[in-house]
Amino acid sequence: MGKLQLALNRLALNTSTGGEMTLQTAKDKYAKYGYIFSIPFIVAFLVFNLYPLLYTVVISFTDLQGVATTEFNFLPNIFQNYIDAFNNPSFIRSLKNTVFMWSLNFVPQIGLALTLAVWFTNKRMKIKGSGLFKVLFYMPNIITAASIAILFSAFFDAPIGPMNDILSRLGLSSETIYFFRDALTSQGIVAFIQFWMWYGVTMIVLIAGINGISPSIFEAAAIDGANGVQTFFRVTLPSLRPIVLYTLVTSFVGGMQMFDIPRLLVLRSGPDNATLTTAVYIYNQAFSGSYMFNRAAAASMILFSIIAVCSGILFYIMRDKDEVELRKIQKARIRAEKKARRS
């Protein structure tokens, strides 16, 4: 970076003394390296992201089924796979399960993460060993989902699992509890695991957001006599709107694609498909014996559409209304200036 700046300074000096190459030309010259460095990402995106997405869209309108099959024909009613998906009770159940388990884990996740973020960034408390606590809270996200699924499966196993043993020793239960035979209990365990894995990540993001708020705002609030609660609701939370929106959208996208924990934790999606998520349903349609790639593709596009629409709604609801009004005023002023110039 230092050599680049030195070269630009020399070119600027040459320009001021009558050199032919301008500073803008030098910037254009070095800008090409940015495009060169972006080529690997663009190629990887086109091959591994865009092409599979477009191929999925195409086969969702076809009859593609079976192992090692590449030939397909478009259906007479090209939306038949979508109609079949919406008429399938398992698919509808998977959507309800996914939304329910995501809601069940995200609400406490954002609450605890926000509480910890405010706690760690409070300069008045001066918490000792905060770095160690942050590492410990973040650590569950480092462990692979497969390991966590095996861990919790053994923990809640019956009749000899540790959880049953703990409840028996505490005198809370004299009978063996089969946790994964109850639909609501199975969903609660999956939601808890998702909460436990991701609240540390959310906390780190919120801490970064709080540290990005100008300290002068907090100083002004303290001078005006605001207490901790008032500062949180009147200063911290409104300033965190973009960060909270980011966390909400990314959590929703990840939650709607929930796959590994429900797939590995509960055998055959639990009682009455209680832990069957949409991602697991898509996997079952494509790879669990039936190999109905067309229906799996249609379900994937439905899930994609739901995520896109809901994310757009979240962006609209949580938009900064003051900024929107300011942009409207600026656009109106620009139009007025252009109109005045024309006349």
N, C-alpha and C positions, 0 to 999 in steps of 0.2 A: 504493500500500500504506500510505503514511503517512497519507493522508486517511482511509482506511478505519479504521485503528487509532485515529485521533483521534476519529472518529465513534463508535466502539465505547466509547471511554473516556468520552465525554460522556454516552452512553446509560447507562453503568454509574453515572456520577455522579448522573444523574437518578433512577435506580432507588434509589440509596442515600438520596436525599432525598425519596422518596415518589412518583417518576414512575411513570406507568402502564406504559410499555414496558420490558420486561426485557431483559437482555443476550441471553438465548436467543432472544427474538423478533427482536432485531437481527441475530443470526447467521442465523436463518431467512430474514430479509428479503434479506440479501446472498447467501445460498446459491442463490437462484433464478437469479442471473446465471451461475453455474456451469453450470446446466442449459441455459440459453439458449445459451451458448458451445459446448456439446457437440452442439447440434442439427445443425450442418453435417456433423460427422463421422458422426453416426448416420444421417443421410440418405444420405451417400455410401457408408457401409458397407452399408446395406440395398439400394441400387441397384446398386452395382458389385461387391459381394462376396457378400452373402447370396443375392440373387436368382439370380446365375449359378450359385452352388453348388447351390441347390435345383433349378434347371432342369437342371443336369448330372445330378443324381441321377435325375430323372424320365426324361430321354431315354436313360439307360443301360439302361432296361427296355423300350425301344421299337425301332421299325424305321426311325428317322429317318436318311435318307441323301439325298445329292444337293444341288446348289447351289440356293440361294434356295427351299428347301423348309421349310415350317413345319408341314405336316400330318404327323401320325404316329399310329401305332397301337401299343398294348401287345402284346408278343409272347405267344403261347400259353404258352411257358415264359419267364417274365419274367427268369430268370437266364441265358438263352441267350447273351447278349453276354458275360457273365462267363465262362461255360464255354468259349466260343470263344477268349477272350483267354488262358485258361490252357492251351488246346490249341494255341495258336499258338507255334511254336518261336522266332519272332522276338521275341515279347513276353517269353518266359522268358529269352532271351539278353540282352535289353535290361536286365532286372532284375539279372542276374548282372554285366553290364558296369558298371552304375551303382554297385552296391555295391562292386565290385572297385576301380574308379577312385577312388571316394570314400575307401575305406580306404587306397589307395596314396598319396593326397595328404594325408589328415588326420593320419596318424601322424607324418610328419616336420613337418607344419605346427604341430601342438600342441607337439612337442618343441622346435623352433627358437624358436617364439614364447615359450614358457615360459623358455627359456634367456636370450633377449634381455630379457625382462621382468625377470627376476631381476638380470641384468647392469646394466640401466639404473636399477634402484631400489636398488642396493647403494651405500649412502652411504660405505662405506669406500673404494671405488674412485675415486669422484669423477670420472666420465667427462666429458671436455671435449667440447663440441659434441653432447651427447646429443639436443638438440632437432632438430638437422639430420639426425642419423641416423634419428630417428623419422619425420621427414617423408619421407626417401628410402625407408625400408622400407614406408611406407604408400602411397607414390605409385602402385605398380602397380594398386591398387584403384581409383584415380581414372580411369585410362585405360579407355575403352570396350572391351567384350569383342570387338566387331567389329574394332577396330584391332589388338588383341592377336592375334586369330586370323590376320589378314592378315600381321602381322609374323612370327609363328612359322611360318606356311605358307611364306613366302618364305625364311626362315632355313634350314628343313630341306628346301627344294626340291631336286630332282635333275633333271639332273646338274650344274647350275651354281649351286646354293645355297651360301651362305657356310659352312655346316657342313661340307659336302663339301670345300670349298676349305681350310678349317682343318685337317681331318683329313689331307688330302693333303700340305699344307705341313709338318705335324709328322711325317710319315712313318708315321702310324698306319693309313692305309688307302690302297692303291694303286688301288682300284676304286671306282666310284661306288656309293654306298649309297642305296637308295630306302627312306627311313625309313617312309613311309606305306604301303608294300606288306607290311610285317610287322605282324601283329596285336598282339603284345605291345609292340613299339616304339611303335605308334600310341597304345595305351592309356597307355604311360608318358609320352609327350609331353603328352597331354591332362591326365593327373594332375599332371605338373610345372607346367603352366600354371595349373591351379587352385591348387596349392600356392603358386606365386609370386604370384598375385593376392591371396590371402587371409591369408597368414601375418602381414602387417603389421596387418591389422584385429584378428586374434586377439591379437597382441602388445599393441596399445593397450588392449584390454579387460582383459587380464591385468595390465598395469601399473596400471590404475585399481583393480583388485581388490587388488593388493599394497599400494598406497598407502592403501587403506581399512582395512588391518589396524592395530590399535593399536600404536604404537611401544613401549609398555611391555612388550608380549609379547616383542619382539625384545631389549629391554634385559634382561628377566628371563632369557632364554635365554643371552645373553652373560655375565651374572653367574654363571650356573650352569656356564659353561665350554664351552658348545656351539660347535662349529666351524661353518663355512659349510655343509657338507654336512648336518650334523645339524640345523641351523636350517632348511634348506630342506625336509627330509623330515619333521621333527617339528613345525614351526611354520607355514612358508609354505604348503606343499602342503595340509595339513588345513584351514587357514583359507580356502583358495581353492576348497573343494569346491563351493559354489554357483556361483562364476564358471566353473569348469571344466565343471560340469553345463550351464550356459547355453551355453557355447561348443560343447560336444559336441552338444547338441540342435539349436542353430541351424545348425551346420555339417552335421549329418545331414540336416536339412530342406532346406537349400540344395543339398547334394550329390545328394540323390535327385531334385531338380528340375533337374539339370545339363542345359543345353540349348544355349546360344549357342556355346560353344567347340567341343563335338563337332559341332555342326551346320555351323559355318562353316569349321572347320579342315580336316577330312578329307572329301573328296568321297565321297558315297554311303556314309558311315559306315565307310569303310575296308574292308580285306579281311575277308571272312566276318562282316560286321557287327560288327567288333571295337570300334568306338566308338559303336555304337548305344545310346543311353541311353533310359530309359523316356519321358522328356519328348519326345525326338526321335521315338520310335515313335508317341506320341500325336499329335504334329503331323503325321506322315506319314499316319496313319489319317484325320485330319480334313481336311487341306488339300492333300495332295500327290497330287491326281488322283482318289483314290478317294472322298473326301468321305463317309466312313462315320462320321458324328458319333455314332451310337449306340455303336459299338465304341470310339471314342476316349473317350467319356464313361465307359464301363465300365472301361477301362484307367485313366482318371483316378481313379475311385473306388477301384480296387484300390490304386493308388499312395497315395492319401490314407489308406486304412485301414492300409497298411503303415507309413507315417510316424507315424500316431497310436499304433498299438500299440507300435512300437519306442521312440517317445518316452516312452510310459508306462512301459515296462520300464526305460529308462534312469533315469527319475525314481525308480522303486522301488529299483533297485540302488544308486544314489548318494545315497539319502536319508540324513539325519542320524539314526542309530539312537538316539542319546542323547536327541535332541529328541523323537523319537516316543515313547520310554519316558516322558519327562517329561510329555508330553501325556496319555498313558494314566493316569499317576498323578494328574494334576490332574482328569481326568474322573471317575476313581474316587472322588476326594475330594469332588467336587461331588455325585455321586450319593449318597454316604454322608451328606452334610450334608442333602440334600433328604429322604432317608429318615428321618433323625433328627427333622427338623422335622415330618414327617407323623405320626410316632409320638408 
